[in-house]
Amino acid sequence: MKANKLAALIVTTYIGFISTAHASAPQPVFSPEQEARIGEITAGYLVSHPEILVTVSNKLQEQQEARKQKMFALNVMENQANLLHDPDTPAYGPDNAKVAVIEFFDYQCVFCSRFAPELEKVMKAQPDVRYLFKEWPIFGGRWEASLQAAQQGLTVWQQKGPQAYVTYHNAIYATGHNEGKLTAQDIHGAASKAGLAVPAPGDHTASLEKNSNLAEALGLTGTPGIIVMPVSGATPDTITVFPEAVTDDRLLSAIHKANLDK
C-alpha cells in the first residue's frame, strides 16, 4: 500500500472512531519502529491535506456542543417546574401553549439588547408559544439602572399584566441604552408607556434572587440565557438551550424541534 493511501486510511479510521470512548488503554498493535514510521507518514499526509485537521476539529466541536446541550437539558428537566410555573415570572402567550421560550436577561446587557428585536419578531410569528421572562440583573452591582429596570419590570407585570409587561420590556430595549447608559428617565418612560401612572420600582429582591439561583442551577454563566422546551413531556431531544444571543431563525428552529406534534 502506498504511503499516502496508508496515511489516509489511518486518518479516516481515526475520524470514524473519534467519538468512541475506551474504558481502558488499548493493547499495542505495532512495534515502536512501526509506530514511528506510521507517525512520519501520517504527519506528512496531514501537512499535504490540512482539510483533514479541519474535519477533525469540527467533529470535536460538534461532540463538545452535544455534551454541553445534554448537560443543559438534564438541568432544565430537573428545574422545569421553576422554569415554567413560577407565578412571579412575567409570562406572555396562551396558557395552553405546547412550547415555551424562557429568557434570562439583563436590561444593561448589550447582547440581550441585540437579541430583543429577534425575540420580538419570533413573538409576532409564533403567537401560540408561551414566552417567560426571567429578570436576572447580573450587572446590578456595576450599574444601578440594571437593578432598577428589573424591579420596575416586575412591578409592571404585577400591576398591569402580560401585554403591559411586553410593552415595557420592548420600550426599555428600544432606547438603545445599555452597558451603563440606561437612565432613570428611560425606565420611567417605559413604565409610562406600559400604562403605569406613577412609575415606582418596588422591591422584588426575593424574585430576583430566585431567578439568580435558578440560572446557576441550570449552568448559565451570563446573559442572555434562552431555553426552548415543550411545556409537557420534555426530553433532552426536544430541549434547546442557547447560552448566548441568537437570530430569529435559530430560535424558530428550536421552537419547531420542541413541538411534539410537528
Secondary structure as GFF3:
##gff-version 3
##sequence-region A 1 262
A	DSSP	alpha_helix	3	16	.	.	.	ID=ss1
A	DSSP	alpha_helix	32	48	.	.	.	ID=ss2
A	DSSP	alpha_helix	51	78	.	.	.	ID=ss3
A	DSSP	alpha_helix	80	84	.	.	.	ID=ss4
A	DSSP	beta_strand	91	92	.	.	.	ID=ss5
A	DSSP	beta_strand	99	105	.	.	.	ID=ss6
A	DSSP	alpha_helix	110	125	.	.	.	ID=ss7
A	DSSP	beta_strand	130	135	.	.	.	ID=ss8
A	DSSP	alpha_helix	144	160	.	.	.	ID=ss9
A	DSSP	alpha_helix	162	174	.	.	.	ID=ss10
A	DSSP	alpha_helix	184	193	.	.	.	ID=ss11
A	DSSP	alpha_helix	205	218	.	.	.	ID=ss12
A	DSSP	beta_strand	225	230	.	.	.	ID=ss13
A	DSSP	beta_strand	240	242	.	.	.	ID=ss14
A	DSSP	alpha_helix	248	258	.	.	.	ID=ss15
###
